[in-house]
Amino acid sequence: MIIGLTGTCCSGKDTVAEYISKKHDYKHYSLSDILRKIMKEKGIELTRENLAAFGTELREENGNGILAKKALEKIDLNGRFCITSIRHTSEAEKLRERKDFILVNITAPQNIRFERMRNRKRAGDPQTFEKFTELEEKESQTEGHGQQLKKTADMADISFINYSNDMASLEIKVEKLLKDIENK
C-alpha cells in the first residue's frame, strides 16, 4: 500500500507521515527530500524558491512525473509506504499506476501554517506572511512544469484538515484517517 500525502507548506504532511511510519511500520519517502538530495549534489542552495525553480526545471527536462518515478524505483510491491510532497498532478498520476495508491490532501488554515513554518526555522523559508502567501500562489500553477498544488489537491481521494498543534490530538485524527483509508 502507498499512502500519498499532498498539501500546502506546513499543513503537516511530514508530521503525519512520520507518525504513520513509526506507529504502523510504513516507510516514508519525501519527493522534496529526493529533490533536495539532487540539489545538494549540484551545489544549489536549499531555499524554498530554489526548490520550486529546480523542481520545475527537473520536470521540464525529465517529465512532470520524474520525482514520483524516482520514489517508485525505491519501493517494492509488497511493502507499506507513505510518500509526501506530491506537488504536481503528473506525480499523482504516476503514483496512481500502482493500484494500491491512495492520495490524501492535508490542509490547514494559512495563518496556522505560517506559524508552523516560522517555528520550524528552516533555512530559506519566507519570513513574512506576505512572502509566504506570494510563494504559495506561485506553487499553484494550473499548467506546465511548475508546482500544481491546488490541482493535485483536487485529485485527492480523502481530504484531511489538520488544525492540531499538539501530537496527542493529531494522533487521534490520523488513526481515524487510517481507518477511512482501510474502508476505501
N, C-alpha and C positions, 0 to 999 in steps of 0.2 A: 504494500500500500504506500502511496505517496500523498501526503497532505501538502499542498502548495499554499503558501501564505503570501498574499499581496496586500498592499495598503500604502497609505501615505507615510511620510517620515515620522518616526516616533509614535506610530499607532500601537506598537507593541509586538510586532511580528517576531522579532528575535527573542523577546522575553517569553512569548507563548511557545515558540519552537524549543527553547531551552528547557522549559518545564515539561513539554511533551517528550523530549529526548530523555530527560532524567527519570521521569516517573513511568514512562511507557515504552522505554527501550527503542526509540526511533533515532536514526542517525540524521543529524542536522547538516544541511548544506545551504549556504547563502550565495545567491548569484552575485551579490555585491562583493562578497569575500573573494569569489573567483576573479571578479574584475579588479579588485584591489591587488591581488597577487600578480596579475599581469602588469598592472601599472607600476608596482614596486620593481619588477624585473626590468622595466623600461626606464626607471628613474623618474617617473612622473609623480609630482606632489599629490598627496591624497586629500584633496579638498572636495567638498560636495559638488561644486561646479565642475571640477576636473573629472570626477567620476561620471557625471552626466554627459559631459562632452566626449570623454574617451569611450564610454559605453555606446554612444551614438556612432562614433567613428568605427568601432569594432563591429557593430551591427551592419553598418553600411558596407564594410569590406567583406564580411563573412556570413551575412544573412541575419535577419532580425531575431531568429531563434538560437543564435550561437551560444549564449550563456546557458540556456536550458539544455542544449545539446552537450555542452561540457559537463553539466551536472549529471545528466543521464549516463554519460560514459563512466562515472564513478560508482554507479549503483547496480545492484543485481536485481533479478526478477523476484526473488523471494523475501527480500528484506522489508523493513518499515522505515520510511524516510519522511523527513519534513524539510521542504525546500522553501526558503524565504527570498524576499526581494525580487519577486516576479513583477517586472515593470513594463513589459511590452506584451501586446496581445499575441505576438508570434511565439513568445516564450511560453505562454499558457497553452497555445495550440500545440507546440512541440511536446510539452509535458502530457497533454491530453492523448497523445498517441499511446500512452500506457492506459489500459482500461481501468487500472486501479488508482487513478489520479482523481483527486477532488480539490477544487480551488476554493479557498476561504478568503474573503476580503475582511481585513481587520481595520476598523475605523475608530476614530476618537475625535472629539471636538478640537478645532485648531488651536485654541488657547492652551488646552491641556498638553497637546503635542509640542507646542513651542516651549513650554516649561520643562517638559521631559528632555527636550533637546538641549536646553541650557544646562540642565542638571547633569547630563552625561558628559559634558565638556569635551566633546570630540574635536580634535583639531580640524579646522576648515569649515565648521558649522557656522551658519549666519548668526550674528549677534543681535540683530534687531528683528522685531516682528514683521516689519515692512519687507526686509530682505528675505525672511523666511517665507512669507506669502508670495513674493515675487518668484522665488525659485520653485515653489510648489506649483505655480501656474505654468512655468516652463516644463515641468515634469508631467504635464497632462496634455501633450500634443494629441491630435486626432488622426494624424497620418505620418508616414515617414519612418525614419530610423531612431528618432528620439523616444524618450520615455512616454508611455501612454497610460498613466496610472488610472485615470477615470475610466477609460475604455476597458482596461484589464479588470478593474473592479466590477464593471458591469457583467463580466463573464463569470463571476463567482457563483458557485453552487450554494454557498452559505455566506451570510454576512454576520460579522461578529463585532459588536460595539464594545470597546474597551475603555470604560471610564475609570477603571481601577488604578489606583496608585499604590495599593498595598497588595502584596503577594497572596495573602490568605483569601481575599475576595476574588482575585484573579484566578486562583487555582480552582475555586468552586465553579466559576464560569467556564473555564477551559474543560473541566470534567464534563459539564453539560454539553459543550461543543463536541467533545469526542463521542458522546452518546448520540448526538444528532448525526455525526458523520457515519457512525455504525449503522444508523437507521436509513441512510440514503440508499 
